[in-house]
Amino acid sequence: MDYKSRMRELIEQINLHNYNYYILDNPTISDAEYDKLLDELMNLEKQYNFAFDDSPSKRVGAEVTSNFEKEPHKVPLYSLDKRQSKEELKAWYDEIMAKYPQTEFSFEYKFDGLTITILYENGVFTKAMTRGNGIIGEVVTNQVKTIKSIPLSIPYKNTVIVQGEAIMLKSELEKYNQRNSEPLKNVRNAAAGAIRNLNPQITKERNLDMYFYAVPYIEGKELNSQKQVFEFLKQNRFKVHEANKIVESFDEISSLIDSVDKEKDVIDILIDGVVLKINDFNTCKELGHTSRFPKFAIAYKFAPQELTSKVLDVRFQVGRTGKITPLAIIEPIFLAGATIQRATLNNYSDIKRKHIKINSYVFVRRSNEVIPEIMGLATDTPESKEIIMPTTCPSCGMPLKQEDIETYCTNTWGCPAQIKKRIVHFCSKDAMNIEGVSEKTIDTFYNTFNIRYPYELYDLDKSDLLKLDKFKDKKTNNVFENIQNSKTPTLDKFIYALGIKNIGKTTAKDLAKHFGEFDKFASASYEELIDIEDIAEITAQGIIDFFADKNNVHLLQELKKRGVEPQSLEKISSGIFSGMTFVLTGTLENFTRDEATNEIEARGGKVSSSVSRNTSFVLAGDNAGSKLIKAQTLGVPIMTESEFMNKIK
């Protein structure tokens, strides 16, 4: 195939995906795969110094939809050129610094939403438009007015146009999908679809938000830098993200990128990179634009976390609580630094809501090295077929039962999968911490010694272990001693080890602190439990149900017979951190997160995952990210690691 034929082929593919994504709001490939097609086309055009008149490279943005009134923008809205490696970004930075050695840069999030401009006249919200193709946009005033974070009037009374990104928070997407039978694929698609819906009431139901970052046009005032833009936006009650800051060196830029890359999966906003802009507008004017991009700004895109793949099969797994979880087997893809061949589907209700089928193409997402998840359907194929939910347990063959949206095997004490996973959980590091007893070891114990209950581990002797394959003297001694040494766990670890429904590590620790002794916890009433802070009704009922089950009572009796005695804890009500709430961010040199948390809690403090005005201190290590920025914005005190170490001496 000659280069022109390949270019035509790429143009047709890109135009089809543009139509699916921007007009129908129904993407069929991931952003990373789309970028790959566009990059190939632009490289061919550069190599052969030729481009077709209808090439996507000649457009700034997407084609406008015919559903809304169209108008030209007062100032053209350019898209941003992008870089995908630190080396490429450094080359762009060095080129700027060679001409302008004292340059400062604005560092901002690259929001994954829909670009919107809003016109204010005499201080009043007058008109909102999408970017459209950068020259002509769609008028979406009534839709955008439903976004509650956008001011309908501002102090500045001269004509001004502000620009920002309409987004849907991840938490709002989750809430929306829980209450609607037709799930939305992702927050980017949800925001775009909401704004382009002709019925503003539909837009309102999605509870969008908006962050502002530019002032393309203003009368009666001169803004000379991006810093002044941020100040103007804040003064006029526009929402500006706290992560925005002015930076000078590439080391600072690189460090911030690393921090944001680590934090991006835990913040409530979907971002796919960061944006760098030259702060000084005079320098920006001197540099100017190419036909598509400003030369004074660049987008640095993170490695893709979402790609499409084909569902080859679905297997149903049984967890330690009996919950049945479907796991998709997919065509291998390289995603977020790993080759992915499996992805969770959560439950059968999730499969039906997302219209997932075998032999269909789906969006697969992986964040923070957790198990990949199928986010939604990309496209069906002629071979697509429905996924059938089993009626019996895939492990023991017993009937299944439905509880709300989840499916369970009710053969709690006879299902091999539940038995093994319950014992694995009992032995895990955060529970009884029995080193050397892995999932594979438990499988061997189950098959060889017929072990069905955690207490039977304490009946094993060295002669039993020596009979096993690969159990030599040293390994046998270690495993035996680790089992025996686990008989005096701290109360919180013992509570967690029991596998009580809805009790994780944090809740187990809260309960241990509150009751101090296991017998007091075991005999607590429902009313006592729900009076404890952060103990929900469903958690309290799960505890009551656990101790009412004769099998669990038998388990506890047998553990006690074998000398397993959880160590009582005194209620921690005093200490140097009593009544204080900490948030941890960045990498600590002398502590893991768990170790630092233990030090704080041992001195009466509490650790939270998010920064608020009620936070007492943010303990900041190296490469601290958005949490540090938020703390600085809110005026929350920052504690360094060395200061922390001096406090706990």
Wavefront OBJ file of the C-alpha trace (Angstrom):
o trace
v 0.000 0.000 0.000
v 1.412 3.418 -0.987
v 1.524 6.269 1.527
v -1.474 8.132 0.037
v -3.681 5.062 0.291
v -2.630 4.572 3.902
v -3.323 8.235 4.647
v -6.816 7.936 3.151
v -7.433 4.822 5.215
v -6.334 6.591 8.395
v -8.473 9.645 7.622
v -11.567 7.482 7.185
v -10.894 5.666 10.454
v -10.243 8.884 12.395
v -13.325 10.600 10.966
v -15.471 7.623 11.948
v -14.087 7.664 15.489
v -14.559 11.452 15.655
v -18.205 10.987 14.713
v -18.708 8.239 17.293
v -16.948 10.213 20.023
v -18.004 13.821 19.481
v -21.348 13.592 17.715
v -22.876 10.344 18.980
v -21.044 10.458 22.331
v -20.403 6.738 21.847
v -16.632 6.075 21.580
v -15.599 2.683 20.214
v -11.837 2.908 20.858
v -9.766 4.349 23.700
v -8.093 7.780 23.606
v -4.668 6.122 23.414
v -5.648 4.105 20.333
v -7.155 7.207 18.699
v -3.943 9.159 19.373
v -1.933 6.365 17.757
v -3.949 6.665 14.513
v -3.629 10.462 14.455
v 0.099 10.337 15.200
v 0.662 7.899 12.318
v -1.237 10.182 9.916
v 0.647 13.305 10.973
v 3.997 11.523 10.729
v 3.182 10.452 7.158
v 2.166 14.011 6.259
v 5.417 15.329 7.673
v 7.511 12.621 5.978
v 6.019 13.172 2.515
v 5.188 16.874 2.875
v 1.639 16.200 1.718
v -1.799 16.352 3.324
v -5.304 15.837 1.941
v -7.662 18.785 2.225
v -9.953 16.861 4.577
v -7.173 15.638 6.870
v -7.991 15.844 10.610
v -4.594 17.510 11.054
v -6.007 20.644 9.428
v -8.640 21.055 12.081
v -8.187 22.489 15.556
v -10.983 20.446 17.112
v -14.042 18.358 16.380
v -16.829 18.975 13.881
v -19.824 20.763 15.399
v -23.144 19.005 15.816
v -26.212 20.238 13.928
v -28.438 19.963 16.993
v -27.496 23.401 18.371
v -27.191 26.911 17.036
v -23.651 27.520 15.769
v -21.628 30.695 16.167
v -18.034 31.753 15.512
v -15.856 32.243 18.561
v -14.738 35.810 19.205
v -11.211 34.421 19.698
v -10.150 31.093 18.110
v -9.692 28.249 20.595
v -6.596 26.228 19.836
v -5.965 22.685 20.962
v -2.639 21.807 22.588
v 0.316 19.946 21.157
v 1.307 17.029 23.351
v 4.353 15.213 24.661
v 4.298 11.707 26.124
v 7.751 11.374 27.649
v 9.888 13.443 29.991
v 12.592 13.568 27.279
v 10.197 15.104 24.737
v 8.925 17.571 27.308
v 12.468 18.540 28.292
v 13.306 19.239 24.637
v 10.314 21.620 24.404
v 11.334 23.255 27.702
v 14.970 23.678 26.607
v 13.889 25.259 23.332
v 11.844 27.848 25.228
v 14.595 28.514 27.782
v 17.215 28.987 25.055
v 15.247 32.011 23.800
v 13.787 33.183 27.107
v 16.111 32.131 29.979
v 14.028 33.668 32.791
v 10.747 32.025 31.795
v 8.220 30.931 34.391
v 5.560 28.342 33.602
v 2.030 27.735 34.760
v 1.544 24.120 35.841
v -2.075 22.889 35.569
v -4.118 19.711 35.408
v -5.203 18.481 31.983
v -8.866 17.848 32.680
v -10.639 15.103 30.761
v -13.947 16.856 30.140
v -15.562 19.196 27.602
v -14.100 22.647 26.884
v -16.614 25.467 27.378
v -16.430 29.250 26.997
v -18.845 31.586 28.765
v -19.619 35.183 27.841
v -20.421 37.650 30.625
v -21.857 41.066 29.792
v -22.394 43.685 32.466
v -21.466 41.019 35.007
v -24.198 38.584 33.891
v -23.886 35.077 32.357
v -25.036 35.644 28.773
v -23.928 32.773 26.565
v -22.053 29.457 26.755
v -20.429 27.666 23.830
v -18.548 24.447 23.224
v -15.166 24.620 21.510
v -16.611 22.918 18.423
v -13.923 23.028 15.759
v -12.095 25.894 17.472
v -13.481 28.480 15.062
v -17.213 27.752 15.332
v -18.831 26.429 18.477
v -22.227 25.212 19.616
v -24.391 27.468 21.776
v -25.231 25.453 24.904
v -26.257 28.232 27.285
v -29.213 26.537 28.966
v -27.306 23.302 29.475
v -24.260 24.976 31.020
v -26.419 27.093 33.311
v -27.420 23.898 35.117
v -23.861 23.557 36.492
v -24.174 24.889 40.009
v -20.511 25.808 40.453
v -20.713 28.400 37.635
v -21.646 31.923 38.828
v -24.635 33.490 37.042
v -23.289 36.950 37.871
v -19.794 38.227 38.684
v -18.298 41.439 40.120
v -16.520 42.346 36.856
v -18.960 44.411 34.767
v -17.157 44.770 31.438
v -17.476 42.163 28.698
v -15.370 39.077 29.360
v -15.135 35.524 28.009
v -13.863 32.822 30.365
v -12.823 29.312 29.416
v -12.833 26.087 31.381
v -13.663 22.414 31.410
v -17.069 20.953 32.171
v -16.514 17.702 34.021
v -18.339 14.985 35.894
v -16.720 13.875 39.138
v -15.933 10.163 39.459
v -18.093 9.971 42.575
v -21.027 11.532 40.697
v -20.653 8.990 37.882
v -20.808 6.193 40.439
v -23.950 7.664 42.030
v -25.564 8.170 38.626
v -24.875 4.598 37.516
v -26.271 3.230 40.785
v -29.612 4.934 40.257
v -29.938 4.466 36.473
v -30.414 1.252 34.506
v -28.398 2.559 31.536
v -24.839 3.164 32.834
v -22.533 5.866 31.530
v -19.175 4.644 30.213
v -16.869 7.222 31.750
v -16.874 10.753 33.123
v -15.588 12.339 29.905
v -18.360 10.784 27.858
v -20.890 11.591 30.588
v -19.978 15.299 30.626
v -19.956 15.648 26.838
v -23.265 13.828 26.504
v -24.853 15.960 29.201
v -23.846 19.275 27.621
v -24.908 18.168 24.135
v -28.298 16.918 25.296
v -31.093 19.115 23.979
v -32.988 18.775 27.257
v -31.265 20.826 30.010
v -33.073 18.726 32.603
v -30.977 15.728 31.505
v -27.852 17.861 31.915
v -28.937 18.863 35.404
v -29.428 15.226 36.482
v -25.750 14.481 35.844
v -24.664 17.115 38.385
v -21.676 18.405 36.416
v -18.912 20.639 37.702
v -16.575 23.085 35.979
v -13.015 24.324 36.460
v -11.778 27.516 34.792
v -8.269 28.207 33.526
v -8.296 30.891 30.786
v -9.696 34.296 29.811
v -9.641 34.381 25.989
v -11.186 37.869 25.785
v -11.611 40.775 28.191
v -12.532 44.462 27.818
v -11.386 47.226 30.132
v -8.595 45.280 31.792
v -5.219 43.892 30.769
v -4.103 40.521 32.027
v -0.374 40.072 31.498
v 0.233 36.571 32.818
v -1.423 33.266 33.536
v -0.951 34.049 37.227
v -3.046 37.187 36.784
v -5.649 35.104 34.940
v -5.949 32.786 37.936
v -6.227 35.764 40.285
v -8.926 37.361 38.108
v -10.889 34.112 37.948
v -10.732 33.636 41.712
v -11.727 37.258 42.367
v -14.808 36.757 40.215
v -15.922 33.549 41.951
v -14.889 31.118 39.233
v -13.747 27.676 40.305
v -9.974 27.332 39.807
v -8.248 24.105 40.757
v -5.887 24.222 43.714
v -3.201 22.277 41.800
v -2.444 25.293 39.578
v 0.900 26.870 40.401
v 3.768 28.851 38.882
v 7.036 26.931 38.441
v 10.520 27.851 37.206
v 12.797 24.829 36.829
v 12.380 21.574 34.948
v 13.287 19.682 38.109
v 10.258 21.245 39.774
v 8.079 20.412 36.759
v 9.337 16.824 36.691
v 8.735 16.367 40.421
v 5.193 17.754 40.159
v 4.432 15.446 37.231
v 5.536 12.438 39.286
v 3.363 13.560 42.197
v 0.282 14.092 40.054
v 0.857 10.765 38.299
v 0.749 9.034 41.704
v -2.255 10.989 42.964
v -4.404 10.989 39.806
v -6.248 7.783 40.595
v -7.321 8.801 44.095
v -8.593 12.299 43.302
v -12.238 12.697 42.280
v -11.434 14.307 38.927
v -10.405 12.444 35.790
v -7.188 13.913 34.408
v -5.081 12.455 31.629
v -2.015 14.656 32.004
v -0.799 18.127 32.903
v -0.550 21.390 30.977
v 2.407 23.753 30.913
v 1.960 27.341 29.725
v 4.444 30.179 29.635
v 3.326 32.522 32.397
v 4.231 35.841 30.743
v 1.774 36.834 27.977
v 4.255 39.085 26.162
v 6.476 36.058 25.634
v 3.413 34.102 24.508
v 2.602 36.748 21.900
v 6.157 36.673 20.569
v 6.072 32.900 20.169
v 2.620 32.868 18.575
v 0.885 29.803 17.115
v 1.236 27.147 14.471
v -1.855 26.448 12.335
v -3.160 24.157 15.094
v -1.323 24.759 18.355
v 0.021 27.596 20.494
v 3.818 27.464 20.714
v 3.792 28.698 24.304
v 1.848 25.808 25.823
v 2.119 22.031 25.827
v 0.191 19.057 27.214
v 2.089 16.241 28.882
v -0.015 13.079 28.687
v 0.300 10.202 31.113
v 0.600 6.633 29.897
v -2.838 5.340 28.892
v -4.822 3.617 31.616
v -7.684 2.604 29.366
v -7.639 0.547 26.173
v -10.056 -1.651 24.263
v -9.859 -5.427 24.151
v -12.016 -8.391 23.163
v -13.787 -10.528 25.770
v -12.821 -14.148 25.069
v -14.567 -15.802 28.003
v -16.014 -15.156 31.473
v -15.233 -17.262 34.544
v -17.098 -17.029 37.831
v -15.007 -16.994 41.002
v -16.078 -17.634 44.597
v -14.792 -15.345 47.360
v -14.318 -16.116 51.072
v -17.777 -14.658 51.855
v -19.360 -16.768 49.116
v -19.814 -13.825 46.742
v -19.683 -14.818 43.074
v -17.528 -12.472 40.988
v -17.321 -12.706 37.190
v -13.827 -12.407 35.742
v -13.380 -11.659 32.045
v -10.638 -13.341 30.038
v -9.577 -10.816 27.397
v -7.202 -10.600 24.476
v -3.836 -9.545 25.967
v -3.173 -5.781 26.034
v -0.247 -3.819 27.468
v -1.774 -1.321 29.863
v -0.245 0.890 32.590
v 3.041 -1.024 32.546
v 1.681 -4.567 32.519
v 0.286 -7.175 30.138
v -3.385 -7.589 31.017
v -5.328 -10.772 30.226
v -8.041 -10.645 32.908
v -10.406 -7.959 34.149
v -13.147 -7.894 36.774
v -16.811 -7.387 35.949
v -17.898 -6.858 39.593
v -21.198 -8.766 39.435
v -23.815 -10.048 36.995
v -25.899 -6.879 37.351
v -22.819 -4.958 36.203
v -22.576 -7.198 33.114
v -26.209 -6.509 32.181
v -26.002 -2.759 32.803
v -22.859 -2.428 30.698
v -24.165 -4.744 27.954
v -21.003 -6.852 28.064
v -20.960 -9.982 25.904
v -18.430 -12.666 24.978
v -16.660 -11.731 21.699
v -17.519 -8.038 22.162
v -14.906 -5.276 22.438
v -14.819 -3.454 25.766
v -13.023 -0.609 27.513
v -10.511 -1.899 30.064
v -9.075 0.390 32.745
v -6.216 -0.169 35.187
v -5.340 2.294 37.947
v -2.796 2.225 40.764
v -1.760 -1.340 39.895
v -5.098 -2.722 41.094
v -6.966 -5.444 39.233
v -8.127 -4.127 35.828
v -11.830 -3.403 35.431
v -14.105 -3.464 32.385
v -15.695 -0.027 32.218
v -18.157 -0.528 29.386
v -18.953 -1.807 25.918
v -17.005 -0.409 22.969
v -18.698 -2.367 20.186
v -20.368 -5.713 19.517
v -19.299 -8.152 16.798
v -21.351 -10.632 14.739
v -20.030 -13.347 17.076
v -21.121 -11.566 20.279
v -23.127 -13.762 22.650
v -24.790 -13.292 26.018
v -22.966 -14.157 29.241
v -24.985 -16.707 31.210
v -24.984 -16.518 34.991
v -24.551 -19.946 36.631
v -27.354 -21.194 38.894
v -25.032 -23.364 40.995
v -21.719 -22.619 42.687
v -18.748 -23.225 40.345
v -16.758 -24.567 43.325
v -19.186 -26.844 45.213
v -22.190 -27.173 42.906
v -24.700 -25.957 45.503
v -27.528 -23.533 44.546
v -26.816 -19.809 44.508
v -28.916 -17.048 46.054
v -29.377 -13.403 45.110
v -28.917 -10.600 47.670
v -29.682 -7.239 46.099
v -27.229 -6.995 43.157
v -24.824 -9.662 44.456
v -24.970 -13.452 44.083
v -23.766 -15.805 46.829
v -23.017 -19.448 47.443
v -24.805 -20.322 50.690
v -22.718 -23.444 51.382
v -20.515 -21.414 53.735
v -18.834 -24.239 55.629
v -18.788 -26.805 52.831
v -17.657 -24.864 49.741
v -13.955 -25.566 48.984
v -13.330 -22.099 47.515
v -14.794 -20.335 50.569
v -12.961 -22.589 52.999
v -9.551 -22.045 51.390
v -9.950 -18.290 50.964
v -11.183 -17.901 54.534
v -8.031 -19.609 55.819
v -5.821 -17.574 53.445
v -7.395 -14.401 54.845
v -6.877 -15.640 58.419
v -3.145 -16.130 57.739
v -2.586 -12.871 55.834
v -0.159 -10.174 56.935
v -2.845 -7.761 58.157
v -4.574 -10.569 60.077
v -2.685 -13.298 61.992
v 0.458 -12.634 59.926
v 1.541 -16.272 59.531
v 4.494 -15.992 57.146
v 5.181 -18.873 54.781
v 1.532 -19.983 54.623
v 0.517 -18.858 51.139
v -2.568 -19.570 49.055
v -0.704 -22.462 47.441
v 0.276 -23.813 50.887
v -3.346 -23.662 52.074
v -4.399 -25.581 48.966
v -1.847 -28.274 49.887
v -3.045 -28.356 53.527
v -6.646 -28.692 52.320
v -5.880 -31.597 49.970
v -3.333 -33.419 52.157
v -4.510 -32.861 55.750
v -8.214 -32.171 55.092
v -7.938 -28.827 56.888
v -11.310 -27.059 56.818
v -11.072 -24.541 59.683
v -8.374 -22.009 60.647
v -7.991 -23.564 64.120
v -6.798 -26.837 62.515
v -3.567 -25.079 61.523
v -2.538 -25.228 65.196
v -2.944 -29.030 65.202
v -0.160 -29.496 62.630
v 3.191 -30.679 63.933
v 6.589 -30.745 62.287
v 6.287 -34.385 61.256
v 3.156 -33.508 59.262
v 4.877 -30.665 57.468
v 7.964 -32.727 56.612
v 5.752 -35.061 54.570
v 4.971 -32.266 52.122
v 6.802 -31.642 48.872
v 9.486 -28.913 49.164
v 9.131 -28.762 52.960
v 12.681 -29.319 54.175
v 13.873 -28.848 57.761
v 14.373 -25.083 57.566
v 11.050 -24.316 55.890
v 9.208 -26.733 58.173
v 10.688 -25.133 61.295
v 9.869 -21.632 60.063
v 6.260 -22.413 59.144
v 5.631 -24.346 62.359
v 7.092 -21.580 64.527
v 5.198 -18.878 62.641
v 1.910 -20.729 63.204
v 2.619 -21.149 66.936
v 3.840 -17.556 67.332
v 0.596 -16.224 65.844
v -1.392 -17.224 68.937
v -1.120 -13.775 70.545
v -2.276 -11.300 67.873
v -3.283 -7.758 68.709
v -7.039 -7.433 69.090
v -7.534 -5.460 65.865
v -5.682 -8.069 63.795
v -7.689 -10.894 65.368
v -10.998 -9.136 64.626
v -9.896 -8.590 61.025
v -8.716 -12.232 60.739
v -12.222 -13.523 61.545
v -13.462 -12.189 58.205
v -16.622 -10.576 59.562
v -18.645 -9.087 56.721
v -17.935 -5.391 56.022
v -15.071 -5.185 58.551
v -11.806 -4.077 57.006
v -8.519 -3.178 58.686
v -9.577 0.341 59.688
v -12.925 -0.718 61.156
v -11.249 -3.592 63.027
v -8.832 -1.111 64.574
v -11.670 1.250 65.544
v -13.540 -1.607 67.222
v -10.426 -2.811 69.044
v -9.768 0.670 70.402
v -13.361 1.130 71.477
v -13.884 -2.185 73.288
v -10.337 -2.914 74.398
v -11.117 -6.607 74.968
v -12.476 -9.295 72.654
v -15.185 -10.522 75.050
v -16.655 -7.006 75.307
v -16.685 -6.764 71.505
v -18.255 -10.215 71.079
v -21.059 -9.448 73.550
v -21.841 -5.935 72.276
v -25.461 -5.176 71.382
v -26.605 -3.718 68.086
v -27.356 -0.421 69.832
v -23.845 -0.258 71.310
v -22.299 -0.910 67.920
v -24.185 1.725 65.931
v -23.325 4.325 68.586
v -19.659 3.983 67.584
v -18.451 6.615 65.122
v -18.121 5.319 61.544
v -19.888 2.006 62.305
v -22.781 1.763 59.845
v -25.992 -0.178 60.481
v -25.049 -2.835 57.925
v -21.683 -3.335 59.671
v -23.314 -3.593 63.083
v -25.800 -6.157 61.803
v -22.965 -8.144 60.212
v -21.235 -8.367 63.615
v -24.441 -9.503 65.357
v -25.048 -12.126 62.658
v -21.463 -13.396 62.924
v -21.657 -14.131 66.646
v -25.143 -15.641 66.264
v -23.812 -18.290 63.852
v -23.078 -21.544 65.728
v -20.234 -22.341 63.305
v -18.471 -19.113 64.223
v -19.037 -19.764 67.921
v -17.473 -23.207 67.414
v -14.529 -21.628 65.560
v -13.845 -19.201 68.425
v -14.113 -21.946 71.052
v -11.668 -24.174 69.191
v -9.186 -21.307 68.688
v -9.313 -20.579 72.416
v -8.728 -24.284 73.243
v -5.532 -24.136 71.203
v -4.243 -21.114 73.090
v -5.140 -18.337 70.639
v -5.639 -15.254 72.810
v -5.959 -11.773 71.265
v -4.096 -9.151 73.271
v -6.337 -6.628 74.985
v -6.005 -2.973 74.007
v -6.669 -0.008 76.250
v -8.823 2.702 74.778
v -6.505 5.348 73.389
v -7.882 8.632 74.630
v -4.710 10.564 75.371
v -1.345 11.193 73.802
v 0.529 13.932 72.002
v -1.752 13.596 68.956
v -4.995 13.215 70.917
v -7.919 14.702 68.993
v -5.763 15.444 65.923
v -6.417 14.311 62.345
v -3.484 13.673 60.008
v -3.323 13.223 56.240
v -0.280 11.473 54.745
v 1.101 12.402 51.331
v 4.303 11.743 49.406
v 7.009 9.180 50.152
v 8.403 8.976 53.694
v 12.041 7.941 54.075
v 11.871 6.215 57.464
v 8.295 4.901 57.562
v 5.834 3.069 55.366
v 2.319 4.541 55.304
v 1.128 1.802 57.674
v 4.009 2.415 60.101
v 3.384 6.166 60.193
v -0.338 5.530 60.697
v 0.417 3.203 63.628
v 2.678 5.820 65.233
v -0.045 8.473 64.973
v -2.840 6.235 66.235
v -0.699 4.962 69.123
v -0.513 8.575 70.328
v -4.235 9.270 70.122
v -4.393 10.664 66.583
v -6.454 9.698 63.562
v -5.436 9.362 59.905
v -7.740 10.507 57.105
v -7.433 10.050 53.346
v -8.534 13.561 52.355
v -7.551 17.105 53.332
v -10.178 19.467 54.742
v -10.281 22.519 56.984
v -10.642 20.109 59.909
v -7.278 18.450 59.171
v -4.786 19.122 61.965
v -1.585 18.350 60.021
v -0.491 17.066 56.627
v 2.558 14.825 57.046
v 4.415 15.423 53.773
v 7.187 13.261 52.366
v 9.062 13.494 49.077
v 7.057 14.089 45.878
v 3.992 15.209 47.820
v 1.200 15.989 45.376
v -2.276 17.515 45.279
v -2.954 16.890 48.975
v -0.025 19.136 49.866
v -1.272 21.806 47.471
v -4.771 21.642 48.962
v -3.354 21.897 52.477
v -1.411 25.020 51.515
v -4.530 26.512 49.937
v -6.628 25.836 53.049
v -3.899 26.950 55.444
v -3.529 23.491 57.026
v -0.167 23.131 58.868
v 2.449 21.004 57.071
v 4.613 18.648 59.135
v 7.888 17.361 57.686
v 9.142 13.855 58.395
v 11.957 15.167 60.614
v 9.454 17.226 62.652
v 7.258 14.143 62.969
v 10.185 12.037 64.191
v 11.047 14.645 66.822
v 7.430 14.602 68.046
v 7.304 10.830 68.538
v 10.688 10.446 70.263
l 1 2 3 4 5 6 7 8 9 10 11 12 13 14 15 16 17 18 19 20 21 22 23 24 25 26 27 28 29 30 31 32 33 34 35 36 37 38 39 40 41 42 43 44 45 46 47 48 49 50 51 52 53 54 55 56 57 58 59 60 61 62 63 64 65 66 67 68 69 70 71 72 73 74 75 76 77 78 79 80 81 82 83 84 85 86 87 88 89 90 91 92 93 94 95 96 97 98 99 100 101 102 103 104 105 106 107 108 109 110 111 112 113 114 115 116 117 118 119 120 121 122 123 124 125 126 127 128 129 130 131 132 133 134 135 136 137 138 139 140 141 142 143 144 145 146 147 148 149 150 151 152 153 154 155 156 157 158 159 160 161 162 163 164 165 166 167 168 169 170 171 172 173 174 175 176 177 178 179 180 181 182 183 184 185 186 187 188 189 190 191 192 193 194 195 196 197 198 199 200 201 202 203 204 205 206 207 208 209 210 211 212 213 214 215 216 217 218 219 220 221 222 223 224 225 226 227 228 229 230 231 232 233 234 235 236 237 238 239 240 241 242 243 244 245 246 247 248 249 250 251 252 253 254 255 256 257 258 259 260 261 262 263 264 265 266 267 268 269 270 271 272 273 274 275 276 277 278 279 280 281 282 283 284 285 286 287 288 289 290 291 292 293 294 295 296 297 298 299 300 301 302 303 304 305 306 307 308 309 310 311 312 313 314 315 316 317 318 319 320 321 322 323 324 325 326 327 328 329 330 331 332 333 334 335 336 337 338 339 340 341 342 343 344 345 346 347 348 349 350 351 352 353 354 355 356 357 358 359 360 361 362 363 364 365 366 367 368 369 370 371 372 373 374 375 376 377 378 379 380 381 382 383 384 385 386 387 388 389 390 391 392 393 394 395 396 397 398 399 400 401 402 403 404 405 406 407 408 409 410 411 412 413 414 415 416 417 418 419 420 421 422 423 424 425 426 427 428 429 430 431 432 433 434 435 436 437 438 439 440 441 442 443 444 445 446 447 448 449 450 451 452 453 454 455 456 457 458 459 460 461 462 463 464 465 466 467 468 469 470 471 472 473 474 475 476 477 478 479 480 481 482 483 484 485 486 487 488 489 490 491 492 493 494 495 496 497 498 499 500 501 502 503 504 505 506 507 508 509 510 511 512 513 514 515 516 517 518 519 520 521 522 523 524 525 526 527 528 529 530 531 532 533 534 535 536 537 538 539 540 541 542 543 544 545 546 547 548 549 550 551 552 553 554 555 556 557 558 559 560 561 562 563 564 565 566 567 568 569 570 571 572 573 574 575 576 577 578 579 580 581 582 583 584 585 586 587 588 589 590 591 592 593 594 595 596 597 598 599 600 601 602 603 604 605 606 607 608 609 610 611 612 613 614 615 616 617 618 619 620 621 622 623 624 625 626 627 628 629 630 631 632 633 634 635 636 637 638 639 640 641 642 643 644 645 646 647 648 649
